[in-house]
Amino acid sequence: MLSQKKGILQAWAYWWKGYSYSRLGSIFLSGPINDAPANGTTNGNFVDHDKLIAEANSNFDKAATVLATLTENADYDQVFQAIVPNFNINQQIITPAMWIRQIHTFEARNYLANHKVANMTADDWNTVSSLASTGMVLGDNSFMFGMAPGGVNDLSSAQNLIFVFHPFALHTPTNAFTWVSERLIQDYQPGDNRFTKNFGLYPGGPTVNVRSRGIQFGTRYAPINIEDGGSYASDAHLGAISIGATWEENNLMIAEAKIRSGSDIDGGLALIDQVRTAQSAGLAPIAGTGLTQDQAIEQLRSERRVGLYLRGLAFYDARRWGVTAPAANGGGRANANILVPGNLLVPPGSTTVPPATILPCFIDYDFVDYWDVPQNELDFNAAASGSAPVKN
């Protein structure tokens, strides 16, 4: 029992370190690696994001090594449920084998998220496929939080955590926080049950130029409350959201490798079909329909946007696909739906303001690939001499 408990605690600690360094390395230009005990010790030696990802994978590997020595039994289940917070909905048991597969999926993500598709070679796609081939399978549990059926273990509504995690927090017309993107709605395939289940027209009608942020934030849609049958959120609750990797992500990574490498386009489409079936999308199969590689890539792009919604992957995808690059370098998004306010559509010589209208536009995002280290980090932990750059 003692060795079992010690092993779970070690795996839990290594997993979270792997998770944290993965997030840091996939978002920020650089960061410190600090293995000092939690005694307030800082480390000003900032290393570049690639080294942070290497540190993440190293900790994941250590967790997997420990997990390989454990056996799922009554003692394992007892300790697991004791140390894993209630945000893991219903405290579903993640067996050692499931946990190891989740780690492999996360390592495949780390590789894919930090490589531009335009620069990937056949060897790169083989690496993604190899990592994901030992990743999660249908039925594996993942670390999750939010509202389970019946509201069980709903951390999202406790202690105002709804404001921390909630993607639609306070989306009512009178107390709005964030809105459903028209580009997300655009990415659903016609007839997708996941759209009709989760989104409806905004109660107050189309909302443009939300909080003066720009017309790209306008929307016609709002999420259907989870209490009313939706999957994602309401004003008080968050739906079941994965913290770690999932089987769907693993499937779609293998699918992308097959499609983009050209090695097995139909096999990749079949994996997309599997995800849609598992999520009850109700869409006709696309494997075996003669899609070209470009058409298959578009199906893959759409499915990652929809099937992996709220998994924390959208920015990684936009970056690696080149969408966030300047338009002059081939970036941006063409034919992107924008809700244009009527005052911008008044015909010459007319005083009649038409209603807000959806127009296809080109969006030039022009984002940096990796964000600057936040200034509040540098205020308390300045970069030491010789550190990797902390600002673009």
N, C-alpha and C positions, 0 to 999 in steps of 0.2 A: 504493500500500500504506500509506504513512504517513498520508494523509488518511482512509483507511478505518479504520485502527487508532485514530486520534484520534477519529473519529466514534463508533465503538463504545464507546470509553472514556467519552466525554461522555454518550452515551445511557445507559450503565450507571449513571453517577453521578446523572444527573437522574432516572432511573427509581427508584433507591433513595431519593432524597430525596422524590420523590412518594409512594412507598410509606410511608415513615416518617411524613411529615406527615399522610397519610391515616389512619394508625393513631392517631396522637396526637389529631387533630381529631375522630375518630369515637368516641373513648373518654373523653378528659379534658375538663374544664371549660375549661381554657385551657392555654397553653404558650408557650415562647419560639420565635421564628424567628431562627436563628443561621446566618449565612452566612460567619462568620469561618473562616479556615483552621484546621486541626486543631492548634492550638497551646495548648490549654487555656483559651482565651478563653470566658467565659460571657456570657450575656445575660439580664438580669433583667426585661426588658420582656415580660411575659406578655400574649398577645393571646387573645381568645376563640376557641372551637373553630371557628366559622365562618371566621375569618381563617386558621386553620391549614389548613382544607380548601381555601380559595382558594390558599394557598401550595402545597399538594399538587398541585392541578390545574395551577398555573403551571409547576411542574417537570415534570409529565407532558407538558404542551404543548411545553416546550423539548426534551424527549427525542424527542417525535414529529417535531418540526421537523428535528432532526438525522437521525433515522432515514429521513426522506423523501429524504435526499440519498445514502443508502447503497444498495448493490446486493449481493444475496446471491450470492457466488461463492466460489471456493476460498480467496481471501485473507480474506474475511469469515468463513468457517467456521473457518479456522485461528485467527484472533484471538478469535472468540467462544468457542471451546473452550478457549483459553488463559486467558481472564480469568474465565469463569464457573466457579465452584467445582464440584467433583464432585457436590455435592448436587443439581444439575440432572441427574436420572437419565439415565445413558448420554450425558450432555451433548447432548441433543437440540437441534438447531439451531432457534432461534427467528429466522426471517427478519425483515428490517425490516418487511415488510407484516404479519406475524403480531404483531410487537411493537407496532406502531401500533394494531392492532385490540384488543390486550390493554389498552393504555392507555385507549382509548375505553370499554371495558367497565368498567375501574376507575373512570373518571370517572362513569359511570352509577351504579356502586355508591356512590360518595361522595355523589351527590345523593340516591339512594334511602335510604341508611342514615341520613341526617341530616334526614329529613322524616317527620313523623308522618302515617300514612295518613289519620287522621281530618281532617287539615288540608289534604290535597292536593287541588288543583283539576285541572280538565281540562288546563290549561296545564302543571302539574307532571308529569302523566302523559305529556304530549307531550314534555316535556324528557327524561324517562327513555327513552322510546321512540326519540327522535331520537339520543341518545348511543349507545344499545345497537344501533341499526340499523347503525352502522358498527363494531360490536364484533366479538368473536371468532366464528369459524365452526367447524363440526365439522371436526376434523382439525388445528386450530391447536395447537401445542405451548405449554406454560406452564412457568414456573419451578417445579421440584418437588424434593422430597427424600424420602428413605426407601428402602425395599427394592424394587428392581426385580426382575423374574424372574431367579433365579439369584443374588440378593444383590448385583448390580452397583452400585457407587458408593453403598453403604449408609452414608451419614454418620450415620444415626440411632443406630447401635450403636457408633460410634467415640467415644473420649474421653469416655465417659459422657454424650454428648449425648442418649442415650435418656431421661435424667431431665429434660432441658430440654424436649424436644418431644413426648414420648410420652404420648398421651392415656390409655393403659391400662397405664402402666408398673407392672410387678410386681403384676399383678392376681390372682395365685394366692392361695388361701385363707390361707396362712401368712405372706404377705409382701405385703399389699395396699396399693395406692396410690390407686386410684380405681376407680369402678364404673360399669356401664352403667345409665343412667337408665331407670326403668320408663316414664317419659313418652316417651322416644325409641322404645322398643319399641311403645308404644301408637300411635305415629304411622305405623307401617308399615301399608300396605293389606294385607288378607288375600290370601295367595298370592304376595306379593312375594318373588322369588328372592333379592333383596339381603338379606333378613332371614335366610332359611334358610342362605345361604352364609356369613354373617358372625357369627351369634349362636347360642349354645347355652345350655342350662341350666347354671347355676353349679355347678362340681364338688362343692362341699360342701353344696349345697342352698341354699334362700333365706337371704340375709344381711340382717338388719335393723339399723337404727340404727348404720350403719357408723362406727366410731371415735367413737361418741357425738355425731355431727354432727347427728342428727335423723332421724326415720323417713323423711323424703323421700329419703334416700340409700340406702335399702334396695333390694335387687334380687334377681331370680331368674336373671339372665342374666350371661354373660361372653362376650367376643368369641372367636370361633374363631381359633386361632393362624394367622398368615399362612403358616407352614410346613405347616399342615394344610389349606390351601385358602382361608382367610379373606383379606380384602383390607386390613384395617386395622392389625393389630398383633399382637405377642406379647410375651413378657417380655424379649426381646433385640432386637427389630426393629420398626420402624415401616413401615407400608405406604406406597405412593407417595402423597404428600400435596402438593397444590398450594400454592405460596407466593403466587402472584399470582391473578389472575382466571382463569376458565375459560369454555369454551363453554356448559356447562350453566347457569352463573350468568347468562350473557348471555341465553340463551333464556328462562329463568324470569323475568327482569326484564321482558322484552317481554311475556311471558304475563301477568304481574301487571298491567301497564299496560292491556292489552286487556281483562282480566276486570274489574278494579276500576273502570275508566272506563266499562264497559258498551259499549264501542265494537265489540268483536268477541269475545264470550265463547267461542264455538266455536273461533275462531282461537287464543285463548290456551290452550284445552284441547289443541289439536293440538300446540302447542309443548311442553306437559307430556308428551304421548305420545312426542314425539321424544326427550326426555331419558330416559324410562323404557326406550325401545327401545335407546338407545345404551348404557345401563347394564345391559342384559339383565334387567330387572325381571320380564319375563314376565307383565305385567298386561294385561288387555284394554284396548283403546283407550277413552278417555272422550269424545273429540270426537264430535259427532254423536249423542250419547245423550240429549239433551234436558235436561242439567243446568241448574238455576237458577243465578243469579249467586252466591247464598250457597253452594250446593253446589260450584260451581266454585272459589270462594275457599277452601273447605276442602280441596279437592284441591291447590290451589296451596300452601296452608300446609303440608300434609303432605309435598308433594314437595320443598319447600325444606328441610324438616327432614331428609329422608331423602337426596335426591339431592345436596344440598350439605353433607352430614355431614363434619365436620372441615375445613371451609373457613374457619372463623373468622367466621361470619356469624350464628350463632344469637342472640347477644345483641343485635346490631343489629336483627334481625327482631323479637324480643320487644319491644324498646323502641318501634320504629316502629309495630308493630301494637297497642300499648297494653297488652300483657300485663304489663309491669313496673310499670305505674302502680298506685296504691293501688286497692283494690277499691271504695272509696267514689267513685272517679272512673271507674269502669267497667273497671278493670284486673283482673289475676288470671287464673287458669285454672280453669274449671269442669270437673268430671268427670275430674280428673287422677288417674291410678292411683298409689296409694301402697301399699307393702307394710307393713301394720300388724302389729306383733308381737303374738303370742298373749296376752301378759300384759295387754294393753289391751282384750282381747275376752272376758275371763272373764264369763260370765253371772252376774247377781246370785244369791248363795247357792251358787255352784258353786266347787269347788276344782280343777277340771280346766282346765288351760290348753290352749286349742286351738292349732293350728299358725298360723303367720303367714299372713295372708290379704290378697289384693289388694282394696282398697276404693276407689271413686271419691270423691275429695275436692275441695274448693276450696282452691287455693293463692293466698294474697295475698302477692305478692312485695314490692311497695312499694319498688322500687329507685329511686335517683336516675337521671336520664337520662344525665348525664355525671359521671364520677367526679372526686373531688377530685384536685388535683395531689399526687402522693405526697410525704409529708413528707421522705423521704430526698433528693428533688430540692430541696425548699425549704431543707433544712439546708445544702446546698452552693451553692445558687443562689437566694437569697431574691428574692421578687418586688419589683421597683422601685416607687417611688411612681407612681401613675397606671396601674398594670397592671390588666388584667381580673381579676375575682375568681378566686381559686385554690381556694376551698372553697365547698361548697354551704351 
